[in-house]
Amino acid sequence: MIFKKDNFWLGTILGLLAPVIGFAVFKLIKYRRFSLMEMYQWMTLNHNLITAWISVSLFANALLFTLYVNARIDKTAKGIFAVTVLYAVIALLIKFFG
């Protein structure tokens, strides 16, 4: 199974996809009535929403990272962690300077 492979690049891909899925779940649960464009406009007006979105999205990566660390699939976990740090830095830059 692909999810049992110990590969840094697999972790990178999973780390890139998990926050997108986390955001989709967040949008479907919390802001179901908004379109993606309306959601984007609302996020640009309300910076607290950006913080919530970042938290939920990075929580998806944290969950994935924990599963791989506990399974001792370390190279994949390193890929997930590297992307998580990258996402966090970009998100902070957007929050404070965007």
TORTORLUM-533709 format. One record per residue: residue number from 1; chain; x, y, z of N, C-alpha, C, O, CB in turn. Coordinates in Angstrom, 2 decimals. Atoms other than C-alpha are relative to their C-alpha. Glycine has a CB too. Layout:
<atoms>
ATOM    k  c   n_east  n_north     n_up  ca_east  ca_north    ca_up   c_east  c_north     c_up   o_east  o_north     o_up  cb_east  cb_north    cb_up
ATOM  NUM  A        X        Y        Z        X         Y        Z        X        Y        Z        X        Y        Z        X         Y        Z
...
</atoms>
This chain:
<atoms>
ATOM    k  c   n_east  n_north     n_up  ca_east  ca_north    ca_up   c_east  c_north     c_up   o_east  o_north     o_up  cb_east  cb_north    cb_up
ATOM    1  A     0.84    -1.18     0.00     0.00      0.00     0.00     0.89     1.25     0.00     1.93     1.28     0.66    -0.96      0.00     1.22
ATOM    2  A    -0.83    -1.20     0.16     1.30      3.47    -0.89     0.20     0.74     1.32     1.24     1.37     1.51    -0.65      0.93    -1.02
ATOM    3  A    -0.11    -0.75    -1.24     0.66      4.90     2.58     0.96    -0.65     0.99     1.23    -0.07     2.05    -1.36      0.13     0.64
ATOM    4  A    -0.98     0.65    -0.87     3.13      2.44     4.13     1.42     0.21    -0.50     2.38    -0.23     0.14    -0.29     -1.48     0.12
ATOM    5  A    -1.33    -0.27     0.53     6.03      3.57     1.95     0.70     1.03     0.87     0.08     1.96     1.37    -0.07      0.48    -1.46
ATOM    6  A    -0.81    -0.94    -0.77     8.83      5.35     3.76     0.80     0.85    -0.98     1.92     0.51    -1.35     0.95     -0.75     1.01
ATOM    7  A    -0.57    -0.82     1.05     9.61      8.14     1.31    -0.26     1.47     0.30    -1.40     1.87     0.54    -0.59     -0.39    -1.38
ATOM    8  A     0.12    -1.43    -0.28    10.28     11.84     1.89    -0.95     0.69    -0.96    -1.75     1.53    -0.54     1.36      0.66    -0.06
ATOM    9  A     0.83    -0.68     1.00     8.56     12.87    -1.35    -1.47    -0.37     0.14    -2.34     0.45    -0.15     0.48     -0.35    -1.41
ATOM   10  A     1.38     0.37    -0.31     5.43     10.91    -0.47    -0.51     0.86     1.14    -1.64     1.34     1.10    -0.11     -1.51     0.36
ATOM   11  A     0.37    -0.85    -1.11     5.37     12.82     2.80    -0.23     1.44    -0.44    -1.14     2.11     0.06     1.07     -0.04     1.07
ATOM   12  A     0.17    -1.34     0.52     5.79     16.08     0.91    -1.34     0.15    -0.72    -2.06     1.13    -0.51     1.15      0.36    -0.96
ATOM   13  A     1.28    -0.04     0.72     2.83     15.30    -1.35    -1.17    -0.08     0.98    -2.13     0.67     0.86    -0.08     -1.16    -1.02
ATOM   14  A     1.06     0.11    -1.01     0.69     14.20     1.60    -0.11     1.28     0.81    -1.21     1.72     1.14     0.25     -1.20     0.93
ATOM   15  A    -0.02    -1.24    -0.76     1.74     17.32     3.49    -0.59     1.16    -0.77    -1.14     2.09    -0.16     1.40      0.33     0.41
ATOM   16  A     0.61    -1.05     0.82     0.64     19.50     0.59    -1.51    -0.20    -0.14    -2.26     0.78    -0.21     0.65      0.02    -1.38
ATOM   17  A     1.42     0.29     0.22    -2.73     17.76     0.18    -0.85     0.06     1.27    -2.00     0.49     1.21    -0.13     -1.37    -0.61
ATOM   18  A     0.79     0.06    -1.24    -3.83     17.35     3.82    -0.58     1.36     0.41    -1.75     1.40     0.80     0.86     -0.54     1.13
ATOM   19  A     0.61    -1.30    -0.35    -4.27     21.10     4.52    -1.12     0.41    -0.95    -2.08     1.06    -0.53     1.07      1.07     0.01
ATOM   20  A     1.06    -0.31     0.96    -6.34     21.47     1.36    -1.27    -0.75     0.40    -2.37    -0.19     0.37     0.43     -0.36    -1.46
ATOM   21  A     1.14     0.80    -0.45    -8.60     18.66     2.57    -0.54     0.55     1.31    -1.75     0.62     1.52     0.40     -1.49     0.16
ATOM   22  A     0.42    -0.60    -1.26    -8.65     20.21     6.04    -0.79     1.27    -0.21    -1.79     1.51     0.48     1.21      0.29     0.87
ATOM   23  A     0.73    -1.22     0.32    -9.74     23.53     4.55    -1.38    -0.33    -0.57    -2.37     0.32    -0.22     0.80      0.85    -0.99
ATOM   24  A     1.28     0.38     0.60   -12.46     21.82     2.50    -0.98    -0.47     1.07    -2.16    -0.13     1.03     0.20     -1.11    -1.05
ATOM   25  A     0.86     0.47    -1.10   -13.82     20.10     5.62    -0.45     1.19     0.84    -1.62     1.28     1.21     0.75     -1.04     0.88
ATOM   26  A     0.32    -1.20    -0.78   -13.68     23.40     7.54    -1.08     0.82    -0.71    -2.04     1.27    -0.08     1.26      0.86     0.22
ATOM   27  A     0.97    -0.78     0.76   -15.57     25.19     4.77    -1.35    -0.69    -0.03    -2.38    -0.04     0.15     0.51      0.22    -1.43
ATOM   28  A     1.27     0.73     0.07   -18.20     22.46     4.46    -0.75     0.00     1.33    -1.98     0.04     1.36     0.24     -1.42    -0.44
ATOM   29  A     0.65     0.05    -1.32   -18.86     22.37     8.19    -0.41     1.40     0.45    -1.55     1.60     0.89     0.93     -0.63     1.03
ATOM   30  A     0.23    -1.31    -0.60   -18.61     26.02     9.15    -0.64     1.01    -0.95    -1.47     1.81    -0.53     1.30      0.56     0.50
ATOM   31  A     0.46    -1.00     0.97   -19.34     28.00     5.96    -0.60    -0.65    -1.24    -0.20    -0.35    -2.37     1.16      0.93    -0.40
ATOM   32  A     0.61     0.77     1.07   -21.47     25.70     3.85    -0.70     0.89    -1.03    -0.65     0.60    -2.23    -0.99     -0.99     0.57
ATOM   33  A     0.80    -0.83     0.90   -23.60     28.50     2.36     0.84     0.92    -0.89     0.33     1.46    -1.87    -0.97      0.83     0.80
ATOM   34  A    -0.85    -0.89     0.79   -20.65     30.51     1.02     0.64    -0.74    -1.17     0.97    -1.93    -1.04     1.09      0.62     0.87
ATOM   35  A    -0.80     0.56     1.10   -19.03     29.89    -2.37     1.47     0.19     0.37     1.78     0.86     1.36    -0.35      0.69    -1.38
ATOM   36  A    -1.43    -0.17    -0.28   -15.25     29.67    -2.50     0.42     1.46    -0.14     1.25     1.94     0.63     0.84     -0.88    -0.93
ATOM   37  A    -0.33    -1.41     0.19   -15.06     33.24    -3.82    -0.49     0.83     1.19     0.23     1.70     1.67    -0.60      0.53    -1.32
ATOM   38  A     0.52    -0.72    -1.16   -17.27     34.53    -1.01     0.82    -0.32     1.25     1.08     0.56     2.08    -1.48     -0.35     0.24
ATOM   39  A    -0.84     0.40    -1.13   -15.20     32.56     1.48     1.33     0.75    -0.03     1.80     1.21     1.01     0.24     -1.53    -0.02
ATOM   40  A    -1.26    -0.73     0.15   -12.01     34.15     0.13    -0.18     1.48     0.37     0.64     2.05     1.09     0.53     -0.13    -1.45
ATOM   41  A     0.26    -1.41    -0.32   -13.52     37.63     0.32    -0.22     0.20     1.50     0.25     1.17     2.08    -1.21      0.51    -0.79
ATOM   42  A     0.25    -0.09    -1.44   -14.71     37.00     3.87     1.31    -0.15     0.78     1.52     0.54     1.78    -1.01     -1.09     0.43
ATOM   43  A    -1.28     0.19    -0.68   -11.24     35.77     4.87     0.89     1.23    -0.12     1.62     1.54     0.82     0.72     -1.22    -0.57
ATOM   44  A    -0.82    -1.21     0.14    -9.59     38.91     3.48    -0.50     1.13     0.89     0.28     2.00     1.28     0.03      0.45    -1.46
ATOM   45  A     0.56    -1.02    -0.88   -11.94     41.06     5.56     0.15    -0.34     1.48     0.24     0.55     2.32    -1.45      0.22    -0.32
ATOM   46  A    -0.02     0.45    -1.39   -11.76     38.99     8.73     1.25    -0.85     0.24     1.25    -2.05    -0.06    -1.29     -0.81     0.33
ATOM   47  A    -1.27     0.71    -0.19    -8.19     38.03     9.70    -0.09    -1.10     1.05     0.73    -2.02     1.04     1.09      0.98     0.39
ATOM   48  A     0.18     1.09    -0.97    -9.43     35.90    12.61    -0.41    -1.28    -0.70    -0.07    -2.37    -0.24    -1.05      0.38     1.05
ATOM   49  A     0.39     1.17     0.77   -10.94     33.56    10.03     1.23    -0.67    -0.61     1.28    -1.89    -0.73    -1.00      0.39    -1.09
ATOM   50  A    -1.24     0.56     0.54    -7.48     33.14     8.50     0.68    -0.86     1.06     1.19    -1.94     0.76     0.95      1.13    -0.48
ATOM   51  A    -0.60     0.78    -1.09    -6.20     31.97    11.89    -0.73    -1.32     0.19    -0.10    -2.36     0.39    -0.02      0.81     1.30
ATOM   52  A     0.77     1.23    -0.14    -9.03     29.45    12.17     0.29    -0.96    -1.15     0.46    -2.16    -0.95    -1.52      0.31     0.07
ATOM   53  A    -0.28     0.83     1.16    -8.39     28.20     8.65     1.39    -0.64     0.10     1.56    -1.82    -0.19    -0.11      0.83    -1.29
ATOM   54  A    -1.36     0.52    -0.16    -4.67     27.83     9.33     0.01    -1.12     1.05     0.63    -2.16     0.84     0.97      1.14     0.42
ATOM   55  A     0.02     0.99    -1.08    -5.35     25.94    12.55    -0.59    -1.33    -0.47    -0.02    -2.39    -0.23    -0.79      0.52     1.20
ATOM   56  A     0.66     1.23     0.47    -7.73     23.46    10.94     0.85    -0.69    -1.06     1.01    -1.91    -1.04    -1.41      0.31    -0.56
ATOM   57  A    -0.80     0.58     1.08    -5.54     22.97     7.89     1.27    -0.66     0.54     1.61    -1.77     0.13     0.36      1.07    -1.02
ATOM   58  A    -1.23     0.57    -0.54    -2.36     22.42     9.88    -0.30    -1.14     0.98     0.54    -2.01     1.19     0.82      1.08     0.70
ATOM   59  A     0.41     1.13    -0.83    -4.26     20.15    12.28    -0.07    -1.28    -0.84     0.28    -2.35    -0.36    -1.37      0.27     0.68
ATOM   60  A     0.04     1.16     0.89    -4.82     17.83     9.30     1.41    -0.55    -0.21     1.61    -1.76    -0.22    -0.64      0.38    -1.36
ATOM   61  A    -1.38     0.45     0.14    -1.05     17.72     8.79     0.53    -0.60     1.31     1.26    -1.59     1.29     0.90      1.16    -0.45
ATOM   62  A    -0.46     0.51    -1.30    -0.42     17.22    12.52    -0.53    -1.41     0.23     0.18    -2.28     0.75    -0.44      0.93     1.14
ATOM   63  A     0.59     1.33    -0.14    -2.79     14.25    12.51     0.75    -1.01    -0.87     1.09    -2.10    -0.42    -1.49      0.03    -0.36
ATOM   64  A    -0.72     0.87     0.92    -1.08     12.74     9.48     1.43    -0.25     0.48     1.91    -1.39     0.44     0.02      0.62    -1.41
ATOM   65  A    -1.36     0.12    -0.52     2.38     13.42    10.95     0.04    -0.98     1.18     0.93    -1.83     1.26     0.54      1.38     0.43
ATOM   66  A     0.05     0.87    -1.17     1.42     11.71    14.22    -0.19    -1.46    -0.41     0.44    -2.35     0.16    -1.12      0.44     0.94
ATOM   67  A     0.23     1.38     0.47     0.13      8.63    12.38     1.28    -0.61    -0.56     1.60    -1.77    -0.29    -1.11     -0.03    -1.06
ATOM   68  A    -1.23     0.53     0.60     3.38      8.27    10.43     1.12    -0.14     1.03     1.91    -1.09     0.95     0.46      0.92    -1.13
ATOM   69  A    -1.03     0.13    -1.04     5.62      8.89    13.45    -0.28    -1.23     0.86     0.63    -2.00     1.16     0.05      1.27     0.89
ATOM   70  A     0.35     1.17    -0.82     3.73      6.30    15.51     0.21    -1.31    -0.74     0.49    -2.33    -0.12    -1.45      0.10     0.45
ATOM   71  A    -0.25     1.19     0.81     4.05      3.83    12.64     1.49    -0.17    -0.32     1.88    -1.14    -0.97    -0.80      0.06    -1.29
ATOM   72  A    -1.45     0.00     0.24     7.81      4.59    12.55     0.35     0.06    -1.49     1.31    -0.56    -1.94     0.61     -1.24     0.63
ATOM   73  A    -0.28    -0.25     1.41     7.65      5.66     8.92     0.58     1.41    -0.06    -0.09     2.38    -0.42    -1.31     -0.15    -0.92
ATOM   74  A    -0.63    -1.28    -0.32    10.14      8.42     9.54     0.27     0.91    -1.19     0.10     2.12    -1.07     1.27     -0.26     0.70
ATOM   75  A    -0.29    -0.86     1.15    11.10      9.65     6.07    -1.27     0.70    -0.49    -1.25     1.88    -0.83     0.64     -0.82    -1.16
ATOM   76  A     1.28    -0.60     0.39     7.46     10.21     5.15    -0.41     1.05     1.01    -0.89     2.12     0.64    -1.09     -1.08    -0.14
ATOM   77  A     0.34    -0.96    -1.05     6.89     11.93     8.49     0.85     1.27    -0.14     0.35     2.37     0.10     0.21     -0.62     1.39
ATOM   78  A    -0.86    -1.18     0.20     9.86     14.24     7.77    -0.52     0.86    -1.14    -0.48     2.08    -1.05     1.45     -0.43    -0.28
ATOM   79  A     0.57    -0.75     1.12     8.30     15.24     4.45    -1.24     0.77     0.43    -1.42     1.93     0.07    -0.35     -0.95    -1.15
ATOM   80  A     1.22    -0.66    -0.50     4.98     16.01     6.16     0.40     1.17     0.91    -0.18     2.25     0.81    -0.90     -1.01     0.76
ATOM   81  A    -0.43    -1.04    -0.92     6.77     18.01     8.85     0.59     1.20    -0.74     0.31     2.35    -0.41     1.04     -0.56     0.99
ATOM   82  A    -0.63    -1.09     0.77     8.81     20.03     6.33    -1.06     0.87    -0.67    -0.97     2.10    -0.64     0.96     -0.57    -1.07
ATOM   83  A     1.06    -0.76     0.66     5.68     21.03     4.42    -0.84     0.75     1.04    -1.30     1.86     0.79    -0.88     -0.93    -0.85
ATOM   84  A     0.77    -0.66    -1.07     3.86     21.83     7.68     0.70     1.28     0.45     0.05     2.31     0.63    -0.19     -0.95     1.21
ATOM   85  A    -0.76    -1.19    -0.39     6.61     24.23     8.68    -0.09     1.06    -1.10    -0.27     2.25    -0.80     1.49     -0.36     0.28
ATOM   86  A     0.11    -0.93     1.12     6.52     25.80     5.22    -1.38     0.67    -0.02    -1.47     1.88    -0.18     0.26     -0.72    -1.32
ATOM   87  A     1.35    -0.54    -0.07     2.73     26.22     5.42    -0.14     1.00     1.15    -0.71     2.07     0.98    -1.03     -1.13     0.15
ATOM   88  A     0.12    -0.87    -1.17     3.00     27.73     8.89     0.70     1.34    -0.23     0.16     2.39     0.12     0.57     -0.69     1.25
ATOM   89  A    -0.74    -1.24     0.27     5.62     30.28     7.82    -0.75     0.86    -1.01    -0.88     2.07    -0.81     1.43     -0.32    -0.51
ATOM   90  A     0.76    -0.74     1.01     3.63     31.28     4.73    -1.27     0.58     0.60    -1.62     1.73     0.34    -0.36     -0.91    -1.20
ATOM   91  A     1.23    -0.47    -0.63     0.43     31.53     6.77     0.26     1.18     0.94    -0.51     2.14     0.97    -0.68     -1.14     0.76
ATOM   92  A    -0.34    -1.12    -0.89     2.10     33.76     9.35     0.36     1.26    -0.79    -0.01     2.37    -0.40     1.17     -0.38     0.93
ATOM   93  A    -0.33    -1.14     0.84     3.50     35.98     6.63    -1.26     0.65    -0.58    -1.37     1.88    -0.63     0.94     -0.43    -1.14
ATOM   94  A     1.25    -0.53     0.53     0.04     36.32     5.09    -0.78     0.71     1.10    -1.34     1.78     0.88    -0.85     -1.12    -0.61
ATOM   95  A     0.78    -0.58    -1.10    -1.55     37.02     8.46     0.56     1.36     0.42    -0.20     2.29     0.65    -0.02     -0.95     1.19
ATOM   96  A    -0.59    -1.22    -0.54     0.91     39.71     9.53     0.35     1.04    -1.05     0.40     2.23    -0.74     1.21     -0.34     0.78
ATOM   97  A    -0.43    -0.95     1.02     1.94     41.28     6.22    -0.95     0.06    -1.20    -0.74     0.86    -2.11     1.38     -0.36    -0.46
ATOM   98  A     0.90     0.06     1.16    -0.94     40.43     3.84    -1.23     0.83     0.13    -2.05     0.86    -0.79    -0.40     -1.38    -0.26
</atoms>
